[in-house]
Each structure stands twice: as structure tokens, then as C-alpha cells.
Amino acid sequence: MDVSPSPPAAAHDSAPAVALDRLRSVVAQYGRLVVAYSGGADSALVAAVAADVLGDRALAVTAVSPSLPASERAAARAFARDHGVRHVEVRTDEDERPEYVVNGGDRCYHCKSALFDALAPIATLAGARIALGTNLDDLGDHRPGLAAAAERSAVAPLVDAGFTKAAVRAVSALLDLDTADKPAAACLASRVAYGDAVTPEVLGRIERAEAAIRGLGFDVLRVRAHGGGTVARVEVPADGLRRALGERDALRAACLDAGFTFAALDLAGFSSGSMNVALRARPGSGARPAGAAVSAGSAPAHAPAVEDLGYARVDVDREQRQGLPEAVYAPGKQPREVIGIVRALLERNAGPVLVTRVDPAVAEQVLAEVEGGRHRPEGRLLVWRPAPAGDLTVAVVSAGTADGPVADEAVAVAEAIGLDVRQHRDVGVAGIHRLLAAADDLAGADVVVVVAGMEGALASAVGGLVGVPVVAVPTSTGYGAALEGVTALLAMLSSCAAGLTTVNIDSGFGAALAAFRLARSARRLAGRPGGGGPG
């Protein structure tokens, strides 16, 4: 998905008229658009604004397949007619694709791939971009389809204009669109339990049951299919549960008449995306992990859980395997992408969540959206839920003041993951007495991290003084022959002080993680309690 330039602040902070102007400006910049138009509130707004701004250079295309209810197809046609939107329908073939039918956690990817394969010739002929109705709120949910969009360079005008779902509804109301308060209506396939086959028969049962229950006066509802399409789980809003219980016979009849064998009322009430919650709660189960690129057959029980956000596939169970959650490397990511990844990690992990090498401006935007974080500017680090300091100690030693930024990153990360840090600055070998004065303290640490540039000799000196693990970090400081850290790197790799662990140039983060693993492993080998950090 095209996410450049960075989206502005979310439109809910602006008056609807200002937000509408921003959306019109974004749409105008595209020149020509083919809008993937389902008739829902999001795609309807994009289609209406595109028709207004671009005229005949905009075309709304509705994908027709068994997963689109007949009522939604009719509503999409009527909206396009009433609002002057050029509109066509195309048949898509996702129901003929085994990867879609098998209904793994990546089903939506294969569905959207079929959609884009159908839209691509139309867009190419028109010299247009494919546009989606994705908004900012969609980015934090399990949406593998966004990966398919990114592969096709599709654009998301609502994201680029900073629209949340609330902004979509406010601007739609301003334009007097009848979709302004239309309930969310995901495709019928999203109602089928992961791991159960998506077939026209099951989709038909869901469509008939929902239509019948809607006829009873329940406007917001979902019928979820379980047990291979034999069991209907009915969701209505929590404030409608009392009424639903009073009409349980009619609800049951609606489901059985539609072809289900059993019917149940979910006492938790309606929850958009509730199938995704069940998927995330069962990593490695028969349902495929979120976003996993697999075909027919069950995933192995040990398969790591991956949450596919479209722009990133987040390793959400790394904490279980390694003791710490995945960290986020900020450079190259849009602020909204960092926000989405952080939210996914916070939801699925208990330990510290880190964003490394973060620019101050990006840090400010992320902290404004995700509460509870702390900015460590000296270490270019954002931290949520830092671990309390334990009894694993790491001494961070830096050769000169120019090595300070890398040492600061190592210190900030080490403290965030629960290591007890001792720091010794400016103790390079040009004044060896400064290092010797700290020798006893270094020898008492569980691990020593040595940060040095130029010729990198400090690592060898420390390695010859202490009997604990030493992690060497070459830095890119020094004159021409230092080769931006390559000389120090080679010196540390070639050190005569045997047993040094050397990480990449300027990698304070990598050094802190290496220290964490080494210290924890040493404690376990010694049979002592492994305090200090999670895991």
C-alpha cells in the first residue's frame, strides 16, 4: 500500500469540513482511481468523493462472489446510482482458490488477491490507481488483505487523509450520505470459524440466517458459523441480549430454517472481528497463524504466531520463545506503522515493548497515540512496560566521548529489559590507568559490554582483565583508516583475548540483548535463580 507521504494527524481532531477538504485534496493528487467498492461506509465515502473530484476519471468496482450478500450488492448499486458514481461489477474467483477455501489465518490475503487480480486490468486500461476504503482504525486489526494491497501498490485515501472510522461517519453525515450510520458489514466469509472450509453452502446459510434475524428487528448482528458450518453462534449488541433471549425460539428457527443444525446466542454480545480474537488466542492450533503463508493442511503445533498488519508481520510470541518481545526498528517506518506494531505487541505480550532508533518527532507522534510509553532520547528509544531491575548486572564501558551515543543505546535498552547497569565512560586505552581503576567493578559484573571505535583495542584490554563474558561493540568513530567502524570490527573479531562476543557496528541494542542472553544463560548453568528481566 502506498503510504507516502506520512499521513497527517487523525481527522477526528478537525471539523468535518476541514477533513473533507483534506480528503478531496488527497484524491485529486491521485488523478485517476478505480475504487474497490463494497458499499460500506468507508468505500462509499471514497467512491462519492472520487466521483465528485475526479468525475469520469473515477470508477467504483464491486466484487461479486458468494461472500457478498445480495442485500449489500443491491445497496451498493442504489448508492452509486443516487450519488452519481460510475459503477460496474466484476466476478471474482476467490471461492475457486484452495488457499481461500481452506480458511487459514491468511484467508483475507487470498480473497483480496483475487479482488486485485480482477481490478488490475481495469485500472491498467484506465491508467488509474486501485483505491481501498481502509481507514486508520483498520491498521491495528488482523487484516492480511493489506499485504495483498501493498503488493499491488494500492492506495488508501482515508489513511493518507488521516481518517478514523469516526471521521468517516462525520464527513459522510456532512455530505448527507445514507451510509453515514450504516453498521459495519464485513464479508460473509469472515463469519466462518478459521480452519472450517469456506463454501457457498455455508455462506448461504449465514446470509439467510442474518436476513431472517434482521427481519425480527435486529439491525446489528452477526451469525458466526462453527462446527464445519453446522452450528450458528448469534451475536447481537449487549443491550439487546434480554430481547434476544425473549425471542430465542424465533432466533433458533431463523438459524435452523437457514440450514444450521444447532443455534447458540453469544452472551458476550456483538464484537466486530471476534473470530480474529479467537485466532490470536490459539497460536499454533489447527487454524493457521495470522498471516502465515500456508496452503491446505494444519500448521504444526510449534508454529510461531504472526500477526499480519499488512505493512508488517509481527512476531507476537517471541516473548514465549526468547524471554523478550520483538523490538521495533523505527527507521523506514511511517509513524502510523510504528503505532500499529506497538499496539499489537502490547496486546499480545506482557514484557517490555521497545522502539529503537526513533526520531524525536516520530517519538512524539507515537506517544500521543499509545499511552504509557517513555522516551529515552539519549538512547533513541521508546519503552513501554520496562522491566524492574533484577540481580543480573551488566557493566557498559565506553572508550571515548564520541562513543557515547552507542553506549547510551546499550544502557537504555539494558535498563528497559531489567538488567542492573553500571556505566564507565571515557576509559579508552590511551589512558589505560582509567580502565585499571574500574577493573574490580568490571570483574564483579555478570557481563561487560565494551563500546569502542578507532582501533577498537579497549575490547581486548577488558577481555584480558575479566573472567566474565565480554560483548564488544565497534563504533563508526575515528579518522579515515578507521573505515567507519570496519577497522574496530576486524580488530575485535581478531582479538587475542579469546571468547569475545562481537556485535555489529554501532549496535548498542544488539549488545544489550546479547548481554541479557549471556547473563541469563550463565545463571541457569550455575544453578542460580535467573533474576533480572522477563523470562
N, C-alpha and C positions, 0 to 999 in steps of 0.2 A: 504494500500500500504506500502511496505517495504521502509522506508526512513532512515534507519540506515546503516552506519554512516552518519553524516551530509554531504551534497553534497559540493564539492569544489567550488571555485569561478567559475562563469559562463564562458563557454568555448569561448565566443566571445572575451575574453581578451587574448587568447592564439592563436598561429598559428594553422591552421587546422591539421597539422601533430601531434602536441603535443596533441590536443584534441582527435584525433583518437586513439592515444596510450592510453589515459586515458579511452576511451570507451572500447577498447579491454580489458584492464585490469579489468574493471568492469564486463564485460560479462564473462570473464574467471573465475571470482570468483563464478559465479552462477553455473557453472558445466554443467547443462542441462537446456535448455529453450524451452518452447512452446510459440512462438511469436504470439500474436493476430495481424494478418497481413491484413490490408485493401488495401495495395498497394500505400498508400500515402507516402509522402516524409519521414515522421517520422518512421512509422513502416517498410518501405522498408529499411531504413538505419540500423535499429536494426536487421532485418532479414538477411541482407547481412553480417554485421559484425559478427553476431552469427554463420552464416554458415561458415565464414572464420576461426573464432576462435575455435568453438566447433565441426565443422564437422557434423557427423551424430547424435551428441547429441543435435542438434538444429533442430526444426521443425517449419515452418511457417504455420499457420492455418487461412484460410479466412472464415468468417461467411457469408453464403449465405442466403439472405432473400429479400423481396420486397424493402427494403430500400437501397440495394446495386445496383447501376446502372449496367447494363450489360457491358457497356464500361469499368467501373472500375474493374469489375471481370475479363474481358479479359486482361486488362493491368496488373493486379496483377499476373495472370498466366504467361504472357510473361516475366515480370521482374524476377520472380522466375526461369523460365527456362533459361534465358540468364545469370543469375548470380549464377547458381549452388546452389540454395536454395531449400532444401527439402520442399515440399509444398503439403498440402491437403486442401480440402474444407469440411465444415460441414454446415448442415442446422440448422438454429436457429429458435426458435418459438415465438419471441417477438410479432409478429403480432397476435398471439393467446392469448396473455395475456391482460386481460381487463385494467390493470393499465397502460399498454403501449398505448393501443388504445385510451384511454380517453384523453391522451396527456396533462397531467398536467405539472407543472414546474419540476416534477421529472421523466419525461418520460425517460430521458437518463439513470437514475438509473435502471429502469426495462429493458431497452434494453441491458445494459451491464450485468445485472444479467443473462439474457438469454444467452448471449455470454459466460460468465464464467461457467454457468451450462453445456454448450456444451464442453468447453475446459477442464474442471476439470477431466473427466475420461481419456482423452488423456494424460494430464500432470501426473496424478497418475500412469498410466501404464508405462510411460517413466521415472518416478522418477524425474520429472522436475518441475521447477517453471514456472508460467504463466508470460509473459513479455508484457508490453504495450509500445506504441510509444509516451507516454506522455513526453513533454519537459517542461522546466521551465516556458515558456511563457503561457502554458496552465493553470497554477495553479491559476492565478488571474481571470479567466473567470468563468462563471456559468457552472460547469461540475459535475452534480450529479453522473455521472458514476464513478468518482473517489472514491466515497463512496463504491460502489459495489466492486471496485478493492481492497480497503482496507479490506473489509470483507473477501476477498479470499486470502489475503496476496500476491497479485500480486506485481511484481517488475516493476520498471520504469528505465531501464538502462540509458536513456538520462538524467533523473533528477539526478540520482546518479553520473553521469559523468559531471554534470554542464552544459548541453547543452541548449541553447536558440534555437529558430527557425533559427536565422541567423547562428548559429554554425552547425545546421543540414544541411543547404544548403551548407555551406562552405566545410564541410567534405564530403558530398555527391559528390560535384564537384571534390574534391581531388581524390575520388575513381572512378570518371567518371561514376557515376550512372545517368541514364537518368531521375531520379526523382528529381535531384538537384534543378531544377527550376519549378517543377510541381506545379501548383496552388493548394491551399487548396481545398479539396473536401469532405466536411462533408457529412454524410449520408442524404438520401433524406428526412427522417422524420424531420430533423432539418429545413426544409423549410416550414413545416406546422404550421400555427399560433396556439399558445398554446390555448387549450380549444376546438379546432376543432379535430374531430376524425382522427386518422391516419389509412387510409385504403389502400389496394392495388390499388384501383381505383385512389385515389388522388395521390399516389406515382407514378403511371404510367403516369398520366398527367404531373407531374413535370418532369419526366425523358424524355418523348417525347418532351416537350416544350424546355427543355435545349439542347437536342440533335439538334433540328432544329435551334435554335438560334446560337448554336456553329457552325453549318454549314454555317451560314452567316458571320463567321469570328470573332465572339466574344468569345475569349478563356476564359476570366474570367467573370463569370456571376453567378447569382442565379435567379431562379424563385421561389418566395415565394407564397404559397397558402393561401388565406384568404376566408372568407365568406363560410365556410364549403366546401372549395375546388372548388368554382366556380370562384373566382377572382384570376388572376395571377398578382403578383407585380414583375416586372422585374428589377433586379439590374445589372448594368454594371459599370465599373470604371468611375469616374467623367470625366476623359479626353476623354471618349468615348460617352458621352451623346449627343454631337452635331451630331455625326454619327448615333447614335441610333434614334434620332428624325427624321433624314433624311430617315431612313428605318422603320419608325413606322408602316407602312402598313404590311411589311414583319414580323415584330415582333408580331404584333397583329394576323396575320394569323397563325404564329407558335403556339401561345397560343390557339387560337380557334380550330385549327385542332387537337391539343393535347387533347381537351375535356373541356377547360375552357369556361365560358360564357362571361367573361369580361377580359380585359388586361389593365395594367397600367404600366407606366415607372416611377420608383422612381427617382426623380430629385436630391436626396441626393447622389446618386451613390452607388456603391457596398460597403458593410460593412460587414465583417465577423462577425457572431453572432448577427446580427441586431434583430433577434427575441428575443434574451435574453435581449437586451436593453429595448424592449417593455415590457417584463415580469417584469423587475426590476422597471419600471416606474409605474406599476399598482399593488402595493401590495394590497392583499385582493380582487382582481377582480375575474371574472369568471375563469381566468387562475389560476392554483394553484400556491401558492408562491414557489419560488425557493427552491427545495429540500424538500418540505413538503411531509411527508409520508401519502398520502391520496389515496383513490381509486375513483371510479366514483362519480360524483356529484360535485357541485360547493363548493368552500371554503367559509366560512362565511365572510361577508363584513369586520368584525373586525379582521380577522386573521392576526397576525403579519407576516411581510415579513422576510423570512430566506434565506440567500444566502449560498447555499451548495457548499463549495470548495473541498469537498471530505474528507479532513482531519479535517474540522471544519464547523459547521453550524452557520453562523454569523447572529446575531440578528440585522438586519440593520435598523430597525425602532424604536429601543429602545429610541432614542432621542425624537421621537414624543410622546412616552408614558410617559417618565420619565424626560425629560429635558436634558439628557446627553447620548451620545453614549455608547455602550458596551465597556468595557475596556478589554485589552488583558493580560491574566496572562501568563508570558513568560516561567516559568519553565515547563519542559516536552515537549516543542515545539521545532522543528527544526527552525533555522533562516529563511529558506525559507517559513515556515508556518507562522511565525510571519509577514513576509513581505507581504504575500498574504492576511492575515486578515486585516492588517493595510490599504492596498490599497483598499480593499472592504469597509472598514469603512470610509475612506476619500472620496471615490466616492459617498457614499450614505448619508453622514451626513454633517452638517455644523459646529457642535460644536467640542470641544476638543477630540482628539483621544489619548488614554493613553495605554502604555505598562508597566505593573508593574513587580516588582521583576526581573528586567532584568540584566543579567550578562554583565559586560563591554565588553567582546569580542563579544557577541551577539549584543549588542547595536551598536558597530562599524560596524558590517556587515549590520544591518538593515538600519542605517543612510546612508550607502554608496549606498543603493538601493532605498530608499524612501526619496526624498528631503524634506526639510522644518522642519525636526524634531529637537528636542533639548534633550540632555541627562542631566538629573539631577542625577548624580552619588550618591549624599548623600541620595537621596530618592529612589535609584534604579528604576528610572522612565524615560521613553521616552515620549515626549509630542509633538504632532502636533496641531497647531491652538489653543494655550492656550487662555482661555477667559480673557478679560480685567478685572481688579479688579473692583468689584462693591461696593455697600454700605452695603453688608452683611458681618459682621465681625465674625471671629472665633478666640478665644484665645486657643493656644496649650500649655499646661502646662505639663512638664515632671519632674518626681521626682528626678532622678539621671542621671549622665552622661552615665551610662550603658543603659539607656532607650532611648538614643539619636537616634539610627538608626530608631526605630519605630516612634518617634516623627518627624524625618526628612521626613519619608514617608508621614505622615499625612500632614505636611506643604507643601511638593512638590505637592501632589495631590490637596489639598485645593486651592493653588495658581493657579494651572492649570485650575481648573474649575471656577475660578473667585471670590473666597472668599478673603476678605481682612484679612490677617493673622497677629495676634500678638503672639509673642512667649515668653514664660517664662521657662527657663531651670533651672534644679538643685534646685527645690524648695520643696523637699520632707519634710515629717512631722518630720524627725529627727532634722530639724532646722525650726520649724514652723514659726518663725519670717520672713523667706524669703517669705513664702506664703502670710502672712498677709500684707506684703509691697506691694504685687501686687493685693490685694483684690479689690480695686476700679476699676482697669483696667479690671479685670475679670468680674465684675458685669456689666460693660458697653458693653460687647460683646453680640452678638446675640446667640452664642453657645460657650460653653467651652469644649474642648477636653482634657481629663486628661490621661496621659500616665504614668503608674507606675508598677513596679514589686515587688519583695519581698512579703510583706503582703498586698500591694495594698491599704493602708489606705488613700493615698492622694485623691482618688476619693471621699471618704466620707467627708473628710475635705472640699474640694471645694464645694461639694453638699450642705453642711451646710452653706456656706458663700454667695452663689449667688442664684438669683431667676430665672436665665435663664436655658435652657436645658443643661445638662451635659452628654457628651459621654465619657464613661470610657473604657480605653484600657489596659487590663492586658498584661504585657510583661513576657518573659520567663527568666528574670534575677532573681538572688537570689541563696542562698545556698540550700542544699539538700531538706529541708522541703518546699521550695518554689515550688517544683514539676514542674519545667519548666513552670511556669505561672499558674498552676492549682489553687494554693493557692490564688493568687491575683484575679483570675477569680471568685472563690467562694466568696471571700470577697466582691467584687464589686456587685455580684448578691445578696448578703445578706446584703447589706449596709443599715444602719439605716437612711441614707439620702434618703428619698423617691423620686422616679421618675428618678433615674439614668438610662441611656441607656447604656448597656454594650455590646461591640462587642467581637469578638474572640481574642484569644491570639496573640499578635504581629501584629494585623490588623490595621496598620496605614491607609491603603487605605479605609477599611470599616468605620473607624471613620470619615474620611473626607467626605465620601458620606453621612453618617448619619447626620453629621453637616449641609451639604448642604440641605438635605431634611427638617430637623427640622427648620433651619433658614428661608427657603423659605416658609414653611407652616405657621410659626409664622407671617411672614409679611402679608400673604394673610388673615389670621384670623383677624389681626389687621386692615385690610383695607388699608394698606400702599403699595406703589409700591414695587414690588419684585425684586429689583436690585440685582446684584451680580451673575454672571454666566448665562449660557444659560437658556432658558425656561421661 
